[in-house]
Amino acid sequence: MPNAASKTTGTRTRAERLETRVTAEQKNLIERAAALQGRSVTDFVLSSVQDAARRAIEEHSQLALSVRDSEAFVDALINPRPVNDRLRDTVRRYRERAGV
């Protein structure tokens, strides 16, 4: 008889386990929400956690600039400062370390 860890979703095997302790109030809330969507608690929780994880990763990978910062960035692109000795030295050291 296969154990719970070998259940599959599509072609993926669920081999890992997450556990958490919740209050009775939290459990009731989650069970109610899952029932309203016609889903199991496991499916509801897993889907919710995956959505939250994706949002957290997406938010972390985005850069939000103020209007002032955006204008400064665009100005630096349109009107770059001339290359000076300090920048040349920095690029040279980077190339040496990176092997470029």
MARGULUM-970447 format. One line per field, with one value per residue: residue number from 1; x, y, z of N, C-alpha, C, O in turn; chain; residue in three letters. Coordinates in Angstrom, 1 decimal, m for minus. Layout:
BEGIN
nufi <- NUM:...
n_east <- X:...
n_north <- Y:...
n_up <- Z:...
ca_east <- X:...
ca_north <- Y:...
ca_up <- Z:...
c_east <- X:...
c_north <- Y:...
c_up <- Z:...
o_east <- X:...
o_north <- Y:...
o_up <- Z:...
seba <- A:...
drenlo <- ALA:...
//
This chain:
BEGIN
nufi <- 1:2:3:4:5:6:7:8:9:10:11:12:13:14:15:16:17:18:19:20:21:22:23:24:25:26:27:28:29:30:31:32:33:34:35:36:37:38:39:40:41:42:43:44:45:46:47:48:49:50:51:52:53:54:55:56:57:58:59:60:61:62:63:64:65:66:67:68:69:70:71:72:73:74:75:76:77:78:79:80:81:82:83:84:85:86:87:88:89:90:91:92:93:94:95:96:97:98:99:100
n_east <- 0.8:0.7:2.4:1.5:3.4:3.9:1.9:0.7:0.7:m0.5:2.2:4.1:5.7:4.7:6.9:8.0:7.4:5.5:4.9:2.8:1.7:m1.4:m3.9:m7.1:m9.0:m7.7:m7.5:m10.3:m11.0:m9.4:m10.4:m13.1:m12.7:m11.5:m13.6:m15.6:m14.5:m14.6:m12.6:m10.0:m8.5:m5.8:m5.2:m6.1:m4.4:m1.8:m2.0:m2.4:m0.1:1.9:1.1:1.6:4.4:5.4:4.6:6.2:8.8:8.7:8.2:10.6:12.4:11.9:12.6:11.8:11.4:11.4:9.8:11.7:14.1:13.8:13.8:16.5:17.9:17.1:18.2:20.9:21.3:20.8:22.4:25.3:28.1:31.4:34.0:36.3:39.5:39.2:37.0:38.0:40.0:38.5:37.0:39.1:40.2:37.9:37.8:40.2:39.8:37.5:38.3:37.8
n_north <- m1.2:2.2:5.0:8.2:10.0:9.3:10.0:11.5:14.5:15.2:14.6:14.8:13.8:13.9:14.3:15.6:17.2:19.6:21.1:22.7:24.5:25.6:27.9:27.1:28.9:29.8:27.4:26.8:29.0:28.6:26.1:26.8:28.6:26.9:25.1:26.8:27.2:24.8:23.0:20.8:21.1:20.8:21.2:23.8:25.2:24.6:25.8:28.5:29.1:28.7:30.7:33.0:32.7:32.9:35.6:36.9:36.4:37.6:40.3:40.8:40.7:42.9:46.3:49.2:52.6:56.0:58.9:60.9:59.4:57.9:59.8:60.8:58.5:58.2:60.6:60.1:58.1:59.5:61.7:60.9:60.9:62.0:59.5:58.9:58.7:57.1:55.5:54.1:52.7:51.1:49.5:48.1:46.7:45.1:43.5:42.1:40.6:39.2:37.8:38.7
n_up <- 0.0:m1.0:0.6:2.0:1.0:m1.5:m3.2:m6.2:m8.1:m11.0:m12.9:m11.0:m8.0:m4.7:m2.4:m0.2:3.0:4.7:7.9:10.3:13.2:14.2:15.5:16.8:15.8:13.5:12.0:11.7:10.1:7.8:7.0:6.4:4.3:2.3:2.0:0.9:m1.6:m2.6:m2.3:m0.9:2.3:2.3:m0.5:m0.7:1.1:0.1:m2.4:m1.8:m0.3:m2.3:m4.1:m2.5:m2.1:m4.7:m5.2:m3.3:m4.2:m6.7:m6.0:m4.6:m6.7:m8.2:m8.9:m7.4:m8.0:m6.9:m8.2:m8.4:m8.3:m10.6:m12.6:m12.2:m12.9:m15.6:m16.6:m16.2:m18.1:m20.5:m20.4:m19.9:m17.5:m18.2:m18.8:m16.2:m14.6:m12.3:m12.8:m15.0:m13.8:m12.0:m13.8:m15.0:m12.8:m12.3:m14.6:m14.5:m12.1:m12.9:m15.1:m17.6
ca_east <- 0.0:1.6:2.2:1.0:4.4:4.0:0.8:1.2:m0.1:m0.1:3.3:5.0:5.5:4.8:7.9:8.3:6.3:5.5:3.9:2.6:0.7:m2.3:m4.9:m8.4:m9.6:m7.0:m7.9:m11.7:m11.0:m8.9:m11.4:m14.2:m12.3:m11.4:m15.0:m16.3:m13.9:m14.8:m11.2:m9.5:m7.7:m4.4:m5.1:m6.2:m3.2:m0.7:m2.1:m2.2:1.3:2.6:0.9:2.4:5.8:5.6:4.5:7.3:9.9:8.5:8.4:12.0:13.2:11.6:13.2:10.8:12.1:10.6:9.8:13.0:15.1:13.6:14.3:17.9:18.3:17.0:19.1:22.2:21.4:20.7:23.6:26.3:29.3:32.6:34.8:37.4:40.6:38.7:36.1:38.8:40.7:37.5:36.8:40.3:40.2:36.9:38.2:41.2:39.2:36.5:38.9:37.2
ca_north <- 0.0:3.3:5.9:9.5:10.7:8.8:10.5:12.3:15.6:15.2:13.6:15.1:13.0:14.7:13.6:16.5:17.5:20.8:21.0:23.9:24.5:26.7:28.0:26.6:29.9:29.8:26.2:27.0:30.0:27.9:25.1:27.5:29.2:25.8:24.6:27.8:27.1:23.4:22.3:20.2:22.0:20.6:21.9:25.3:25.8:24.5:26.8:29.8:29.2:28.8:32.0:33.9:32.5:33.6:37.1:37.4:36.3:38.6:41.6:40.9:40.8:44.1:47.5:50.3:53.9:57.1:59.7:61.6:58.5:57.5:61.0:60.8:57.3:58.5:61.6:59.5:57.4:60.4:62.6:60.2:61.7:61.5:58.5:59.4:57.7:56.2:54.5:53.2:51.8:50.2:48.6:47.3:45.7:44.1:42.6:41.3:39.6:38.3:37.1:39.1
ca_up <- 0.0:m1.0:1.7:1.6:0.4:m2.9:m4.0:m7.3:m8.6:m12.4:m13.0:m9.9:m6.8:m3.5:m1.5:0.9:3.9:5.5:9.0:11.1:14.3:14.1:16.5:16.4:15.0:12.2:11.3:11.2:9.0:6.6:6.5:5.8:3.0:1.5:1.7:0.0:m2.9:m3.0:m2.3:0.3:3.1:1.8:m1.7:m0.5:1.8:m0.8:m3.5:m1.1:0.0:m3.6:m4.6:m1.6:m2.4:m6.0:m5.0:m2.5:m5.1:m7.7:m5.3:m4.3:m7.9:m8.9:m8.3:m7.4:m7.8:m6.7:m9.4:m8.4:m8.6:m12.0:m13.4:m12.1:m13.7:m17.1:m16.9:m16.3:m19.3:m21.6:m20.2:m19.0:m17.2:m18.9:m18.1:m15.6:m14.2:m11.2:m13.5:m15.8:m12.8:m11.5:m14.9:m15.2:m11.7:m12.5:m15.7:m14.0:m11.2:m13.5:m16.2:m18.9
c_east <- 0.9:1.3:1.8:2.1:4.5:2.9:1.3:0.2:0.3:1.0:4.3:4.7:5.7:5.7:8.3:7.1:6.5:4.5:3.9:1.6:m0.1:m3.3:m6.2:m9.1:m9.0:m7.5:m9.4:m11.8:m10.5:m9.8:m12.6:m13.9:m12.2:m12.7:m15.7:m15.7:m14.1:m13.5:m10.9:m8.7:m6.2:m4.2:m5.2:m5.0:m2.0:m0.8:m1.9:m0.8:2.2:2.4:1.6:3.9:6.2:5.6:5.7:8.6:9.8:8.8:9.9:12.9:12.9:12.3:12.1:11.6:11.0:10.7:11.2:14.1:15.0:14.1:15.9:18.5:18.3:18.0:20.5:22.4:21.5:22.0:24.7:27.5:30.4:33.4:36.0:38.4:40.0:37.8:37.0:39.5:39.7:37.2:37.9:40.4:39.1:37.2:39.2:40.7:38.2:37.1:38.3:38.2
c_north <- 1.2:4.3:7.3:10.3:10.3:9.3:11.5:13.4:15.7:14.1:13.9:14.3:14.0:14.0:14.4:16.8:18.8:20.7:22.4:23.7:25.7:26.7:27.4:27.6:29.9:28.6:26.3:28.0:29.3:26.9:25.7:28.0:28.0:25.2:25.5:27.6:25.6:22.6:21.7:21.3:22.0:21.4:23.4:25.9:25.7:25.6:28.2:30.1:29.4:30.2:33.1:33.9:33.2:35.1:37.6:37.4:37.4:40.0:41.8:41.1:42.1:45.3:48.6:51.6:55.0:57.9:60.4:60.7:58.0:58.6:61.0:59.6:57.6:59.6:61.1:58.7:58.4:61.3:61.9:61.1:61.1:60.4:59.1:58.3:56.7:55.2:53.6:52.2:50.7:49.1:47.6:46.3:44.7:43.1:41.7:40.2:38.7:37.5:37.5:39.9
c_up <- 0.0:0.1:1.1:0.8:m1.1:m3.8:m5.0:m7.6:m10.1:m12.5:m11.9:m8.6:m5.6:m2.5:m0.3:1.7:4.6:6.7:9.7:12.1:14.1:15.2:15.9:15.5:13.6:11.4:10.8:10.0:7.7:6.1:5.9:4.4:1.9:1.0:0.7:m1.4:m3.4:m3.1:m0.9:1.0:2.6:0.5:m1.6:0.1:0.9:m1.9:m2.9:m0.8:m1.2:m4.1:m3.8:m1.9:m3.7:m5.9:m4.3:m3.4:m6.1:m7.1:m5.0:m5.6:m8.7:m8.1:m8.5:m7.1:m7.6:m8.0:m9.5:m8.8:m10.1:m12.9:m13.4:m12.9:m15.2:m17.5:m17.0:m17.6:m20.5:m21.6:m19.4:m18.7:m18.0:m18.1:m17.5:m15.2:m13.2:m11.9:m14.3:m14.9:m12.3:m12.6:m15.1:m14.1:m11.8:m13.5:m15.3:m13.1:m11.9:m14.7:m17.5:m19.7
o_east <- 1.7:0.2:1.8:1.8:5.2:2.8:2.3:m1.0:1.4:0.8:5.4:3.5:6.6:5.2:8.9:6.0:7.6:3.4:4.9:0.7:0.4:m3.5:m6.3:m9.8:m9.7:m7.7:m9.7:m12.5:m11.1:m10.1:m13.1:m14.7:m12.6:m12.9:m16.4:m16.5:m13.6:m13.3:m11.5:m8.1:m5.6:m3.3:m4.4:m4.5:m1.3:0.2:m1.2:m0.3:3.1:3.3:2.2:4.5:7.2:6.5:6.3:9.4:10.8:9.4:10.4:13.9:13.5:12.5:11.7:12.3:9.9:11.5:11.8:14.9:16.0:14.8:16.5:19.5:19.2:18.6:21.3:23.5:22.3:22.5:24.9:27.9:30.5:33.4:36.8:38.1:40.4:37.9:36.7:39.7:40.1:37.1:37.7:40.7:39.4:37.1:39.2:41.0:38.2:36.4:38.3:37.8
o_north <- 1.4:4.4:7.5:11.1:11.1:8.9:12.2:13.2:16.1:12.9:13.2:14.2:14.8:13.1:13.8:16.7:19.1:20.1:23.1:22.9:26.8:25.7:27.2:27.2:30.1:28.7:26.0:27.7:29.5:26.8:25.2:27.8:28.2:24.9:25.0:27.9:25.3:21.7:22.0:22.2:23.0:22.1:24.2:26.9:26.7:26.2:29.0:31.2:30.3:30.9:34.0:34.9:33.8:35.8:38.6:38.3:38.1:40.8:42.9:41.8:42.4:45.2:49.0:51.7:54.9:57.6:60.5:61.0:57.9:58.3:61.3:59.8:57.4:59.5:61.5:58.7:58.1:61.6:62.4:62.0:59.9:60.5:59.9:57.1:55.5:54.0:52.4:51.0:49.5:47.9:46.4:45.1:43.5:41.9:40.5:39.0:37.5:36.6:36.6:40.3
o_up <- 0.9:0.6:m0.1:0.0:m1.9:m4.9:m4.8:m7.4:m10.4:m12.2:m11.9:m8.3:m5.5:m1.8:0.6:1.3:5.0:6.5:9.7:12.0:13.8:15.9:14.7:14.5:12.6:10.2:9.7:9.1:6.6:4.8:4.9:3.5:0.8:m0.1:m0.2:m2.4:m4.5:m4.0:0.1:0.4:2.4:0.3:m2.2:m0.4:0.8:m2.2:m3.6:m1.1:m1.3:m4.6:m4.4:m1.9:m3.8:m6.5:m4.7:m3.3:m6.4:m7.8:m5.1:m5.5:m9.7:m6.9:m9.6:m6.1:m8.2:m8.9:m10.6:m9.6:m10.8:m13.9:m14.4:m13.6:m15.9:m18.5:m17.9:m18.1:m21.4:m22.6:m18.2:m19.5:m18.3:m16.9:m18.2:m15.4:m13.3:m11.5:m14.3:m15.3:m12.1:m12.2:m15.3:m14.4:m11.5:m13.3:m15.6:m13.2:m11.5:m15.2:m18.4:m20.8
seba <- A:A:A:A:A:A:A:A:A:A:A:A:A:A:A:A:A:A:A:A:A:A:A:A:A:A:A:A:A:A:A:A:A:A:A:A:A:A:A:A:A:A:A:A:A:A:A:A:A:A:A:A:A:A:A:A:A:A:A:A:A:A:A:A:A:A:A:A:A:A:A:A:A:A:A:A:A:A:A:A:A:A:A:A:A:A:A:A:A:A:A:A:A:A:A:A:A:A:A:A
drenlo <- MET:PRO:ASN:ALA:ALA:SER:LYS:THR:THR:GLY:THR:ARG:THR:ARG:ALA:GLU:ARG:LEU:GLU:THR:ARG:VAL:THR:ALA:GLU:GLN:LYS:ASN:LEU:ILE:GLU:ARG:ALA:ALA:ALA:LEU:GLN:GLY:ARG:SER:VAL:THR:ASP:PHE:VAL:LEU:SER:SER:VAL:GLN:ASP:ALA:ALA:ARG:ARG:ALA:ILE:GLU:GLU:HIS:SER:GLN:LEU:ALA:LEU:SER:VAL:ARG:ASP:SER:GLU:ALA:PHE:VAL:ASP:ALA:LEU:ILE:ASN:PRO:ARG:PRO:VAL:ASN:ASP:ARG:LEU:ARG:ASP:THR:VAL:ARG:ARG:TYR:ARG:GLU:ARG:ALA:GLY:VAL
//
